Amino acid sequence: MGTHNRRPDIRDLISLEDVMEEMDFGPNGGLIYCFEFLMQNLDWLDEELGEHEDDYLIFDMPGQIELYTHIPVLPSLINHLKLNLHFRLCAAYLLESPFLVDKTKYFAGVMSAMSAMIMMEIPHINIMSKMDLIKGQIKKRELKRYLDPDPLLLADEINSKTNPKFHSLNEAIVQLIDDFNMVSFLPLESGNEESVAAILSYVDDATQWAEDQEPKEPKDEELEGSEEVEI
Ligand SMILES: Nc1nc2c(ncn2[C@@H]2O[C@H](COP(=O)(O)OP(=O)(O)OP(=O)(O)O)[C@@H](O)[C@H]2O)c(=O)[nH]1
């Protein structure tokens, strides 16, 4: 793995603040404009990235989910990196663990992950990040139902809280998640080296970084919280 101190930054090409101010766009529209501008200036990106052989690059992307689910800029960027620059790519979708507190937000996250997977068409891992923030607040057995989404979580609980006119929509969503059965999450605690290493080993496997890599299973104790309290 090579190391590079220089970090190309899209803000050297175009600034979201300038776009919002000059074009009178909101943050989402501005961001889409910036990405479209980047796509028209791929020479800039190629030059900034420079030459890479056996290097491991991380592209830190903005959190606005619309970029990955609604418009085709990401697939175009991915194609450029894959076909022209010959990168081996792996997408990592991060959902923050505090989302588990609200099941509707959690399932919206699951569906966005699914939508991004379908849109990007590259090896993909889903990560439940900031796991330390919910430690001790959820039982291990219960947590497993979130890491490997159990559609019944939605069916049982949401139907009891929503207006009956939404029940068939809830059922359709449950059915969709069940039919596709594509999404599961790897737990991540960014301050914990072993947890980061486990994620990296999945990425290495997805990109065939080292042919002899075996992905590590997250250890049971990493999933363990207090058995007393539930969220
Ligand atoms: N407790 C805890 N905090 C974390 C963890 N990872 C990141 N943070 C903190 O969360 C805050 C927001 O960081 P991120 O979630 O990485 O933000 P970001 O992804 O760059 O933001 P967007 O790209 O705009 O979505 C920072 O203060 C981080 O230090 C973690 O594993 N646990």
The ligand as an SDF file (V2000), in Angstrom:
LIG
                    3D

 32 34  0  0  0  0  0  0  0  0999 V2000
  -18.8540    8.2370   18.7390 N   0  0  0  0  0  0  0  0  0  0  0  0
  -18.3860    8.1570   17.4840 C   0  0  0  0  0  0  0  0  0  0  0  0
  -18.2540    9.2780   16.7510 N   0  0  0  0  0  0  0  0  0  0  0  0
  -17.7720    9.1920   15.4990 C   0  0  0  0  0  0  0  0  0  0  0  0
  -17.4310    7.9300   14.9230 C   0  0  0  0  0  0  0  0  0  0  0  0
  -17.0160    8.1530   13.6640 N   0  0  0  0  0  0  0  0  0  0  0  0
  -17.0790    9.4910   13.4540 C   0  0  0  0  0  0  0  0  0  0  0  0
  -17.5360   10.1270   14.5540 N   0  0  0  0  0  0  0  0  0  0  0  0
  -17.7540   11.5910   14.7640 C   0  0  0  0  0  0  0  0  0  0  0  0
  -18.9390   12.0110   14.0960 O   0  0  0  0  0  0  0  0  0  0  0  0
  -18.8110   13.3740   13.6740 C   0  0  0  0  0  0  0  0  0  0  0  0
  -19.2530   13.5120   12.2130 C   0  0  0  0  0  0  0  0  0  0  0  0
  -18.3450   12.7790   11.4080 O   0  0  0  0  0  0  0  0  0  0  0  0
  -18.8340   11.9420   10.1890 P   0  0  0  0  0  0  0  0  0  0  0  0
  -20.0490   11.1550   10.5170 O   0  0  0  0  0  0  0  0  0  0  0  0
  -17.6440   11.1710    9.7000 O   0  0  0  0  0  0  0  0  0  0  0  0
  -19.2450   13.0730    9.1830 O   0  0  0  0  0  0  0  0  0  0  0  0
  -19.1790   13.0210    7.6210 P   0  0  0  0  0  0  0  0  0  0  0  0
  -19.5040   11.6320    7.1760 O   0  0  0  0  0  0  0  0  0  0  0  0
  -17.8830   13.5730    7.1790 O   0  0  0  0  0  0  0  0  0  0  0  0
  -20.3190   13.9910    7.1880 O   0  0  0  0  0  0  0  0  0  0  0  0
  -21.0660   13.9770    5.7910 P   0  0  0  0  0  0  0  0  0  0  0  0
  -20.0550   13.5170    4.7830 O   0  0  0  0  0  0  0  0  0  0  0  0
  -21.5240   15.3700    5.5950 O   0  0  0  0  0  0  0  0  0  0  0  0
  -22.1930   12.9950    5.9680 O   0  0  0  0  0  0  0  0  0  0  0  0
  -17.3550   13.7630   13.9090 C   0  0  0  0  0  0  0  0  0  0  0  0
  -17.3020   14.5480   15.0770 O   0  0  0  0  0  0  0  0  0  0  0  0
  -16.6530   12.4250   14.1370 C   0  0  0  0  0  0  0  0  0  0  0  0
  -15.5530   12.5100   15.0080 O   0  0  0  0  0  0  0  0  0  0  0  0
  -17.5850    6.7350   15.7400 C   0  0  0  0  0  0  0  0  0  0  0  0
  -17.3350    5.5870   15.3280 O   0  0  0  0  0  0  0  0  0  0  0  0
  -18.0740    6.9250   17.0060 N   0  0  0  0  0  0  0  0  0  0  0  0
  1  2  1  0
  2  3  2  0
  2 32  1  0
  3  4  1  0
  4  5  2  0
  4  8  1  0
  5  6  1  0
  5 30  1  0
  6  7  2  0
  7  8  1  0
  8  9  1  0
  9 10  1  0
  9 28  1  0
 10 11  1  0
 11 12  1  0
 11 26  1  0
 12 13  1  0
 13 14  1  0
 14 15  2  0
 14 16  1  0
 14 17  1  0
 17 18  1  0
 18 19  2  0
 18 20  1  0
 18 21  1  0
 21 22  1  0
 22 23  2  0
 22 24  1  0
 22 25  1  0
 26 27  1  0
 26 28  1  0
 28 29  1  0
 30 31  2  0
 30 32  1  0
M  END
$$$$
